[in-house]
Amino acid sequence: PSLAAGGAGGAAQEVAGAAQAARGASLAVHEAGWASTRRLLHHIQRERGTSVAWVASRGSLPYFGERLLRTRKATDEALAEVRDEKLVLRVMRRRALIDADIAREEEADPRALPALAAAPLDALREYNAIAEEIIAHDEALLLDDLSVEASPLVHALLIFTRLKDAVAMMRGFLTGMLALPEPALREIYSRAVAELVFILHRQWEYVSTLQAKTPRELLASLSAALQLKSDLLAEVQSRLVSDFDLTAVRSTLSVQKCWELYTAQVDGLQVVEVQLEARVRTEIAEAETQRVEASRALGDAALAIAAADGAGAMGVARRLASMPSAVIKSVLLARLAELGPGEAALRAGALLADGGALGERAEPAPAARDEPAPAAP
């Protein structure tokens, strides 16, 4: 019986090892895909700003015409690296719609002021939709395919990415509104102010979320990035927050200066975002190391329980209980319970369930409240 148990345990170890190798290969693929879509997002954000300014000026600003060619080339190169074909097709389809709108706008009668004036805001919203699609894809890839716990670090990266996009969105919006001729701005002024309020609210929402939910030590490393680097830009944004007066901004900030100042701000956020990404990758690697160790411990538990080795099972239980991931513990506890009702399994399960036996102390029960306690997940 002991030889049979050992053979079964060895086979289980081999299966677990093969599964772990397959998971490692899958994680590498998903992580590479995540990196490529992060690059795509940054280039789309640049293309958004140059495209909106180009449309708003009706192609009269060579400064933006040159940059639009460069940003579109960079976006095409980034798209070629993205492995998710469905995402690539969706992005290409939306860009094609924007290109068609731009072509129609260039051929339109200059006297058709309402349509011409609305064109940059329409392009902005289309690019916003592309950016949102990429961000949502990245979030799903990070949390689902990479199976990363929603740790404070991961949460900070997700919110910071959205904050950076909101700042880049403001770059595209304000550059476009400054590039519009005065009569065209008057034609869409109410809609432009509504768009401005929306963007400012998004920025405020993400900054507030970061400040409220990010651990103090992590927030300290992000605080500098949350401030506008340019005094002129800070003055302009303060004025916009207080009175939403787009006309007044036109007298203090040129189109080119607006682009340059906001681009410096977005590029600074990009540096911090890349640093956060590196820390998240480290966290992914550490979590995967824990999973490997847990998988090995589970194989050892199977051997110990099959051999009715109570002392061995107790040792495995201590190894598992020392691991910091509560998710790993709960999964393995469930697996141990499935292995059999033997004394060793029951005692090992009891040790895992009661951290106090291993030197860990359970949190005290919360004080009674009037409302019913939420159901356990």
C-alpha positions as CSV (number, residue, x, y, z in Angstrom):
1,P,0.0,0.0,0.0
2,S,2.8,2.5,0.8
3,L,4.4,1.8,-2.6
4,A,1.1,2.3,-4.3
5,A,0.6,5.6,-2.4
6,G,4.1,6.7,-3.3
7,G,3.5,6.0,-7.0
8,A,0.2,7.9,-7.0
9,G,1.8,10.8,-5.2
10,G,4.7,10.9,-7.7
11,A,2.2,10.9,-10.6
12,A,0.3,13.7,-9.0
13,Q,3.6,15.6,-8.7
14,E,4.4,15.1,-12.4
15,V,0.9,16.3,-13.4
16,A,1.2,19.3,-11.1
17,G,4.7,20.1,-12.6
18,A,3.3,19.9,-16.1
19,A,0.4,22.1,-15.2
20,Q,2.8,24.6,-13.6
21,A,5.0,24.7,-16.6
22,A,2.0,25.3,-18.9
23,R,0.8,28.1,-16.6
24,G,4.2,29.7,-16.6
25,A,4.3,29.7,-20.4
26,S,0.7,31.2,-20.5
27,L,1.7,33.9,-18.0
28,A,4.7,34.9,-20.2
29,V,2.4,35.2,-23.2
30,H,-0.2,37.3,-21.3
31,E,2.4,39.5,-19.7
32,A,4.0,40.2,-23.2
33,G,0.5,41.0,-24.4
34,W,-0.1,43.4,-21.5
35,A,3.2,45.2,-22.2
36,S,2.3,45.7,-25.9
37,T,-1.2,47.2,-25.2
38,R,0.3,49.6,-22.6
39,R,2.6,50.9,-25.3
40,L,-0.4,51.2,-27.7
41,L,-2.4,53.2,-25.2
42,H,0.4,55.8,-24.9
43,H,0.7,56.2,-28.7
44,I,-3.1,56.5,-29.1
45,Q,-3.1,59.2,-26.5
46,R,-0.6,61.2,-28.5
47,E,-2.4,60.5,-31.8
48,R,-5.6,61.8,-30.1
49,G,-4.1,65.2,-29.3
50,T,-2.5,65.8,-32.7
51,S,-5.5,64.6,-34.6
52,V,-7.9,66.8,-32.7
53,A,-5.7,69.9,-33.2
54,W,-5.3,69.1,-36.9
55,V,-9.0,68.7,-37.4
56,A,-9.8,71.9,-35.4
57,S,-7.4,73.9,-37.5
58,R,-8.6,72.3,-40.8
59,G,-5.0,71.4,-41.6
60,S,-3.7,74.9,-41.2
61,L,-1.1,74.2,-38.6
62,P,2.0,72.5,-40.0
63,Y,3.4,71.9,-36.5
64,F,0.6,69.4,-35.9
65,G,0.6,68.0,-39.4
66,E,4.2,66.8,-38.9
67,R,3.4,65.4,-35.5
68,L,0.3,63.7,-36.7
69,L,2.3,61.8,-39.3
70,R,4.8,60.7,-36.7
71,T,2.3,59.7,-34.1
72,R,0.2,57.7,-36.5
73,K,3.3,55.8,-37.7
74,A,4.2,55.1,-34.0
75,T,0.6,53.9,-33.4
76,D,0.7,51.6,-36.4
77,E,4.0,50.1,-35.1
78,A,2.5,49.6,-31.7
79,L,-0.6,48.0,-33.2
80,A,1.6,45.5,-35.1
81,E,3.0,44.3,-31.7
82,V,-0.4,43.7,-30.1
83,R,-1.3,40.0,-30.0
84,D,-5.0,40.3,-29.4
85,E,-6.4,40.4,-33.0
86,K,-9.9,41.3,-31.9
87,L,-8.6,44.4,-30.1
88,V,-6.4,45.4,-33.1
89,L,-9.4,45.1,-35.4
90,R,-11.6,47.2,-33.1
91,V,-9.0,49.9,-32.8
92,M,-8.4,49.9,-36.6
93,R,-12.1,50.1,-37.3
94,R,-12.5,53.1,-35.0
95,R,-9.5,54.8,-36.5
96,A,-10.9,54.3,-40.0
97,L,-14.1,56.0,-38.9
98,I,-12.1,58.9,-37.6
99,D,-10.2,59.1,-40.9
100,A,-13.4,59.1,-42.8
101,D,-14.8,61.9,-40.7
102,I,-11.6,63.9,-41.2
103,A,-11.7,63.4,-44.9
104,R,-15.3,64.6,-45.1
105,E,-14.5,67.6,-42.9
106,E,-11.6,68.6,-45.2
107,E,-13.9,68.4,-48.2
108,A,-16.8,70.2,-46.6
109,D,-18.0,73.7,-47.5
110,P,-16.2,76.1,-45.2
111,R,-19.6,77.9,-44.7
112,A,-21.0,74.8,-43.0
113,L,-19.9,76.1,-39.6
114,P,-21.9,73.8,-37.2
115,A,-20.5,70.6,-38.7
116,L,-17.0,72.0,-39.0
117,A,-17.0,73.3,-35.4
118,A,-18.2,70.0,-34.0
119,A,-15.6,67.8,-35.9
120,P,-12.8,68.1,-33.3
121,L,-15.1,67.2,-30.4
122,D,-16.4,64.2,-32.4
123,A,-12.8,63.1,-33.1
124,L,-12.0,63.5,-29.5
125,R,-14.8,61.3,-28.3
126,E,-13.9,58.6,-30.8
127,Y,-10.3,58.6,-29.6
128,N,-11.6,58.5,-26.0
129,A,-13.6,55.4,-26.8
130,I,-10.5,53.8,-28.3
131,A,-8.5,54.6,-25.2
132,E,-11.2,53.3,-22.9
133,E,-11.3,50.0,-24.9
134,I,-7.6,49.5,-24.5
135,I,-7.7,50.4,-20.8
136,A,-10.6,48.0,-20.1
137,H,-8.7,45.3,-22.1
138,D,-5.6,45.9,-20.0
139,E,-7.5,45.7,-16.7
140,A,-9.1,42.4,-17.7
141,L,-5.8,41.0,-18.8
142,L,-4.1,42.0,-15.6
143,L,-6.8,40.8,-13.2
144,D,-8.1,37.8,-15.1
145,D,-5.6,36.3,-17.4
146,L,-2.6,37.1,-15.2
147,S,-4.6,36.2,-12.1
148,V,-3.2,39.1,-10.1
149,E,-4.8,39.8,-6.8
150,A,-6.3,43.4,-6.5
151,S,-3.5,44.5,-4.2
152,P,-3.0,48.1,-3.2
153,L,-0.2,48.3,-5.8
154,V,-2.3,46.9,-8.6
155,H,-5.2,49.1,-7.6
156,A,-2.9,52.2,-7.7
157,L,-1.7,51.3,-11.2
158,L,-5.2,50.8,-12.5
159,I,-6.3,54.2,-11.2
160,F,-3.1,56.0,-12.2
161,T,-3.5,54.7,-15.8
162,R,-7.0,56.2,-15.9
163,L,-5.7,59.5,-14.4
164,K,-3.0,59.7,-17.0
165,D,-5.6,59.2,-19.7
166,A,-7.7,61.9,-18.3
167,V,-4.8,64.3,-18.4
168,A,-4.0,63.3,-22.0
169,M,-7.7,63.8,-22.7
170,M,-7.4,67.3,-21.5
171,R,-4.4,67.8,-23.7
172,G,-6.4,66.8,-26.8
173,F,-9.5,68.8,-25.8
174,L,-7.8,72.1,-24.9
175,T,-5.4,72.0,-27.8
176,G,-8.3,71.4,-30.1
177,M,-10.4,74.2,-28.6
178,L,-7.4,76.6,-28.9
179,A,-6.9,75.6,-32.6
180,L,-10.5,76.3,-33.5
181,P,-11.3,79.6,-35.1
182,E,-13.2,82.0,-32.8
183,P,-16.5,81.7,-34.7
184,A,-16.4,77.9,-34.6
185,L,-15.7,77.9,-30.8
186,R,-18.7,80.1,-30.3
187,E,-20.8,77.7,-32.4
188,I,-20.1,74.8,-30.0
189,Y,-19.4,76.6,-26.8
190,S,-22.0,74.9,-24.7
191,R,-21.0,71.5,-25.8
192,A,-17.3,72.3,-25.3
193,V,-17.9,73.5,-21.7
194,A,-19.9,70.3,-21.0
195,E,-16.9,68.3,-22.3
196,L,-14.5,70.3,-20.2
197,V,-16.6,69.7,-17.0
198,F,-16.6,65.9,-17.8
199,I,-12.8,65.8,-18.2
200,L,-12.1,67.9,-15.1
201,H,-14.5,65.7,-13.0
202,R,-12.6,62.6,-14.2
203,Q,-9.3,64.0,-13.1
204,W,-10.7,65.0,-9.7
205,E,-12.3,61.6,-9.3
206,Y,-9.1,59.6,-10.0
207,V,-6.9,61.9,-7.9
208,S,-9.3,61.6,-5.0
209,T,-9.5,57.8,-5.3
210,L,-5.7,57.5,-5.3
211,Q,-5.4,59.8,-2.3
212,A,-8.1,57.9,-0.4
213,K,-7.2,54.3,-1.2
214,T,-3.5,54.2,-1.8
215,P,-1.2,53.3,1.1
216,R,0.7,56.2,2.5
217,E,4.1,55.0,1.6
218,L,3.0,54.3,-2.0
219,L,1.1,57.6,-2.3
220,A,4.3,59.5,-1.3
221,S,6.0,58.2,-4.4
222,L,3.1,59.3,-6.5
223,S,2.4,62.7,-5.0
224,A,4.8,64.7,-7.1
225,A,3.3,63.2,-10.3
226,L,-0.2,64.4,-9.2
227,Q,0.9,68.1,-9.4
228,L,1.0,70.1,-12.6
229,K,4.7,70.9,-13.4
230,S,4.1,74.1,-15.2
231,D,3.0,77.2,-13.3
232,L,1.3,78.5,-16.4
233,L,-0.6,75.2,-16.9
234,A,-1.6,75.2,-13.2
235,E,-2.9,78.8,-13.6
236,V,-4.9,77.9,-16.7
237,Q,-6.4,74.8,-15.2
238,S,-7.3,76.7,-12.0
239,R,-9.1,79.3,-14.1
240,L,-11.0,76.6,-16.0
241,V,-12.0,74.9,-12.8
242,S,-13.3,78.2,-11.4
243,D,-15.2,79.6,-14.3
244,F,-14.9,77.2,-17.3
245,D,-14.0,80.2,-19.5
246,L,-12.4,78.8,-22.6
247,T,-12.4,82.2,-24.3
248,A,-10.2,83.7,-21.6
249,V,-7.7,80.8,-21.9
250,R,-7.1,81.7,-25.6
251,S,-5.6,85.0,-24.7
252,T,-3.0,83.4,-22.4
253,L,-2.0,80.1,-24.0
254,S,-1.1,79.4,-27.6
255,V,-2.0,76.1,-29.3
256,Q,1.6,75.0,-29.6
257,K,2.4,76.0,-26.0
258,C,-0.6,74.1,-24.7
259,W,0.5,71.0,-26.5
260,E,4.0,71.2,-25.3
261,L,3.2,71.8,-21.6
262,Y,0.6,69.1,-21.5
263,T,2.8,66.7,-23.3
264,A,5.6,67.3,-20.8
265,Q,3.0,66.6,-18.0
266,V,1.7,63.4,-19.7
267,D,5.3,62.2,-20.4
268,G,6.1,62.7,-16.7
269,L,3.1,60.6,-15.8
270,Q,4.2,57.9,-18.2
271,V,7.6,57.6,-16.4
272,V,5.7,57.0,-13.1
273,E,3.3,54.6,-14.8
274,V,6.2,52.5,-16.1
275,Q,7.7,52.4,-12.6
276,L,4.4,51.2,-11.2
277,E,4.2,48.6,-14.0
278,A,7.7,47.3,-13.1
279,R,6.6,46.9,-9.5
280,V,3.5,45.1,-10.5
281,R,5.5,42.7,-12.6
282,T,7.7,42.0,-9.6
283,E,4.6,41.3,-7.6
284,I,3.3,38.9,-10.3
285,A,6.6,37.1,-10.2
286,E,6.6,36.8,-6.4
287,A,3.0,35.6,-6.4
288,E,3.9,33.0,-9.0
289,T,6.7,31.8,-6.8
290,Q,4.2,31.4,-3.9
291,R,2.0,29.4,-6.2
292,V,4.9,27.1,-7.2
293,E,5.7,26.5,-3.5
294,A,2.0,25.9,-2.7
295,S,1.8,23.4,-5.6
296,R,4.8,21.5,-4.3
297,A,3.4,21.6,-0.7
298,L,0.1,20.2,-2.0
299,G,1.9,17.3,-3.7
300,D,3.8,16.6,-0.4
301,A,0.4,16.7,1.4
302,A,-1.0,14.1,-0.9
303,L,2.0,11.9,-0.3
304,A,1.8,12.3,3.5
305,I,-1.9,11.8,3.7
306,A,-1.9,8.8,1.4
307,A,0.8,7.2,3.6
308,A,-1.1,8.1,6.7
309,D,1.9,10.2,7.8
310,G,0.3,12.5,10.3
311,A,3.6,14.2,11.2
312,G,4.3,14.9,7.5
313,A,0.9,16.3,7.0
314,M,1.3,18.6,10.0
315,G,4.6,19.8,8.6
316,V,3.0,20.6,5.2
317,A,0.2,22.4,7.0
318,R,2.8,24.6,8.7
319,R,4.5,25.4,5.4
320,L,1.2,26.4,3.9
321,A,0.1,28.5,6.8
322,S,3.3,30.5,6.7
323,M,2.5,31.7,3.1
324,P,1.2,35.2,3.0
325,S,-1.5,34.7,0.4
326,A,-4.9,34.1,1.9
327,V,-6.2,33.0,-1.5
328,I,-3.6,30.3,-1.7
329,K,-4.4,29.0,1.8
330,S,-8.1,28.9,1.1
331,V,-7.7,27.0,-2.2
332,L,-5.3,24.5,-0.7
333,L,-7.5,24.0,2.3
334,A,-10.3,23.1,0.0
335,R,-8.1,20.7,-1.9
336,L,-6.8,19.1,1.4
337,A,-10.4,18.5,2.5
338,E,-11.1,16.7,-0.8
339,L,-8.2,14.2,-0.2
340,G,-10.0,12.2,2.4
341,P,-11.5,12.2,5.9
342,G,-8.4,10.8,7.5
343,E,-7.1,12.1,10.8
344,A,-4.1,13.6,9.2
345,A,-6.2,15.5,6.7
346,L,-8.6,16.7,9.4
347,R,-5.7,17.9,11.6
348,A,-3.9,19.6,8.7
349,G,-7.1,21.3,7.7
350,A,-7.7,22.4,11.3
351,L,-4.3,23.9,11.4
352,L,-4.8,25.8,8.2
353,A,-8.2,27.1,9.3
354,D,-6.9,28.2,12.7
355,G,-3.8,30.3,12.3
356,G,-3.5,30.7,16.0
357,A,-2.1,27.1,16.3
358,L,0.8,28.2,14.1
359,G,1.6,31.4,15.8
360,E,-0.8,33.5,13.8
361,R,-3.7,35.2,15.5
362,A,-7.0,35.6,13.9
363,E,-8.5,39.1,13.8
364,P,-10.9,39.8,16.6
365,A,-14.5,39.6,15.7
366,P,-16.0,43.0,14.8
367,A,-18.3,44.6,17.2
368,A,-22.0,44.0,16.8
369,R,-23.8,46.5,14.5
370,D,-27.4,47.2,14.0
371,E,-27.4,46.3,10.3
372,P,-26.8,42.6,9.3
373,A,-23.3,41.6,8.5
374,P,-22.5,41.2,4.8
375,A,-22.5,37.7,3.4
376,A,-19.1,36.0,3.1
377,P,-17.8,36.0,-0.5
